[in-house]
Amino acid sequence: MATRLGLDAELVATPHADPLLPEAGHWRHGVDADHIEARLRADTRGDIRAVCVVHNETSTGVTSDIRAVRDAIDAAGHPALLIVDTISGLACADYRHDEWGVDVTVSGSQKGLMLPPGISFNALSEKALTASRTARLPRAYWDWEEIVAMNATGYWPSTPNTNLLYALAEAIEMLEAEGLERVFARHQRWAAGVRAAVDAWGLPIQCADARCHSPVLTGVITPAGVDADALRRLIHARFDLSLGTGLGKLKGRMFRMGHLGDSNDLTLIAMVAGGGDGVAAPGRGTGGQRRGRRHALFRRDALSGRRPGDPASGRHAGLPDAPGTSTGS
Ligand SMILES: Cc1ncc(COP(=O)(O)O)c(C=O)c1O
């Protein structure tokens, strides 16, 4: 996107060889602050204007340490702005725009705030506002100056998404009534429960670093040769349970289980039950025997390419359809 806006973007990928996912080993880890510090120290001409990182990476289930990135920028003595995407992290995981010294925070309505998509938010530091005043990038709709000026009187320069603003007020009231500490603890508890289930299935978690396990969603890697999307289709066909697909380099190698938004213990239990049943389908047993059979069955059943709705899709005879449950993110 930055490139499309005419900016020079450099993707800083940290080397993380990973035999399990040779195509995307670094996607199993959080942002490497030391690497960022080294890159900034090498920028002796001051070409770098901003460091952009994602707080909670929705495509991989990795939550990065934003404070460490701030410290890295400061340690390098570099003036770059720190820009953070917390579209899926906000209201699920602790996030502190001011305290962590973030210059621009971007978030949205559609994840932890439990709303449909439709509103996006920025939090800005004085440094970011100053940089924006002297920047020569063309801007119109997203011009902070106009928005900040109008917001002071409770208005917007253009037509706001009024319906969603009412919903947002309600969501904030719900979050405050529960208390943010409890909200974050609830997501951690859900995440730990989902990881425990995935462990019991004998499948690896996409995020390889326990310090970065996401409280928002858990990525699950399927064995090589087992198409994660075929497994998702199988689970959808049987239980009307929609798990998230793997994206980009992880397409077909992982699926995502969401524990965010307007969920509760029961929806989480349903997701784990449906996911586990799909992974074990259709044979049941215990331990190694179950694992060995399961993989063989993946090949015979889930990999058949049959889709939900296909009369031959292999719905369990005698199993009632679960109510529609969407847990992808
Ligand atoms: C971390 C993250 N960044 C960016 C986006 C893109 O947001 P949008 O689709 O609203 O542009 C998403 C998706 O919701 C996301 O999860």
The ligand as an SDF file (V2000), in Angstrom:
LIG
                    3D

 16 16  0  0  0  0  0  0  0  0999 V2000
   -3.8160   -6.4890   11.4730 C   0  0  0  0  0  0  0  0  0  0  0  0
   -4.6690   -6.0160   10.3160 C   0  0  0  0  0  0  0  0  0  0  0  0
   -4.2260   -4.9930    9.5720 N   0  0  0  0  0  0  0  0  0  0  0  0
   -4.9520   -4.5360    8.5380 C   0  0  0  0  0  0  0  0  0  0  0  0
   -6.1730   -5.0700    8.2350 C   0  0  0  0  0  0  0  0  0  0  0  0
   -6.9240   -4.5000    7.0770 C   0  0  0  0  0  0  0  0  0  0  0  0
   -8.0140   -3.8100    7.5230 O   0  0  0  0  0  0  0  0  0  0  0  0
   -9.1040   -3.3460    6.4510 P   0  0  0  0  0  0  0  0  0  0  0  0
   -9.5380   -4.5830    5.7670 O   0  0  0  0  0  0  0  0  0  0  0  0
  -10.1700   -2.6980    7.2780 O   0  0  0  0  0  0  0  0  0  0  0  0
   -8.4150   -2.4020    5.5240 O   0  0  0  0  0  0  0  0  0  0  0  0
   -6.6760   -6.1270    8.9670 C   0  0  0  0  0  0  0  0  0  0  0  0
   -8.0020   -6.7180    8.6620 C   0  0  0  0  0  0  0  0  0  0  0  0
   -9.0240   -6.4720    9.2420 O   0  0  0  0  0  0  0  0  0  0  0  0
   -5.9150   -6.6110   10.0510 C   0  0  0  0  0  0  0  0  0  0  0  0
   -6.3560   -7.6290   10.7990 O   0  0  0  0  0  0  0  0  0  0  0  0
  1  2  1  0
  2  3  1  0
  2 15  2  0
  3  4  2  0
  4  5  1  0
  5  6  1  0
  5 12  2  0
  6  7  1  0
  7  8  1  0
  8  9  2  0
  8 10  1  0
  8 11  1  0
 12 13  1  0
 12 15  1  0
 13 14  2  0
 15 16  1  0
M  END
$$$$
